[in-house]
Amino acid sequence: MSPIYIVDLTAEERAQLIEMTRRGAPGARKMKRAQILLLADKGATDSDIAEALPAGTATVFRIRRRFVHGGLEHALNEGPRPGGRRKLSANDVALLVATACSEPPEGRCRWTLELLAGRLVQLTKHGGISPSTIGRRLAENELKPWQQRMWCIPKVTPRFVARMEDVLDLYAEERPKQPVVCFDETPVQLIGELRKPITAKPGETRRYDCEYRRNGTANLFVFVDAHRPWRHVKVTERRTNLDFAACMRDLVDRHYPDEPVIRVVLDNLSTHHPGALYEAFEPAEARRILRRLDFHYTPRHGSWLNMAEIEIGVLTSQCLDRRIPDRGALTSEIAAWNQQRNDSGARVNWLFQVDHAREKLGRAYPEPAESKR
């Protein structure tokens, strides 16, 4: 006759298991073991527990035995399973890792599981290796040779630091006496439908034809106030020096007519320079506009410091992620989005400040000449 293992939980163990079953244990196996122990603690028999969960009586018996012999943690957690012997030895795995980190074979842009399996067969005595085996060994080493990421690491020069901290100081002002407006632009493709899309209905998603008609492009100039919930998007055909100059006159005369000076944060695009206003307007008019503008440039490879880039990302995801056929529709849709976002009081919550930059990028900062003496 099999021995009877009595489960007698302490108040602390019982509370732990109850909490585990309420919030969901990490894994179905552990959840079932917790439920078995709770029912056994109430005096239920193996057959009653097996029927209630459901589970096999042999499973219930083993959980009881593990609890009596090893305690709660031993009952909840299973030991390592022996399984079959690994096909790839440690040397094979090291060779696999080295191969996955090397250049792919000629004619291929990246390694795949099949290519790696074939190469390992060539380099070892194995008659065949499945791609799934390759995938498991790569996962253990946190390798995904078919993926790649682009990076852009700027050289942190004194000029980079000066421009970065200048922009960050503008953002950190709590009650600015002069407005800070971030400015940027982005192109947009105008895409029309060849066939009318089929609207969604219960059980079916909206469907549209894979073919489309290109109707040219448009350009968006984006203004974002760094300290209040205001932005403005202007739709133009191009982004030339003349278009930039017109935007700066709009900023001065239409959007901030009562401000003596407007500080503008912008990147280093070739059109973003004071000379563009002299190309567009008479000298007196260009000088009048520039007297009210104070340009603050982001560092090269530092356009992430421009709040307008964040706002362009929001605009793209909320409004532009669809097919818009012409400039008129684009202007109308953006105007509606612009009004809704301004009315909602949305603004960019910028947290990165000069102290954070010096802490995170301190080692990359240029070494002052006086410290070298």
Secondary structure, 3 states (H helix, E strand, C coil): CCCCCCCCCCHHHHHHHHHHHHHCCCCHHHHHHHHHHHHHHCCCCHHHHHHHCCCCHHHHHHHHHHHHHHCHHHHHCCCCCCCCCCCCCHHHHHHHHHHHCCCCCCCCCCCCHHHHHHHHHHHCCCCCCCHHHHHHHHHHCCCCCCCCCCCCCCCCCHHHHHHHHHHHHHHHCCCCCCCEEEEEEEEEEEEEECCCCECCECCECCECCCCEEEEEEEEEEEEEECCCCCEEEEEECCCCHHHHHHHHHHHHHHHCCCCCCEEEEECCCCCCCCHHHHHHCCHHHHHHHHCCEEEEECCCCCHHHCHHHHHHHHHHHHHHCCCCCCHHHHHHHHHHHHHHHHHCCCCCCCCCCHHHHHHHCHHHCCCCHHHHC
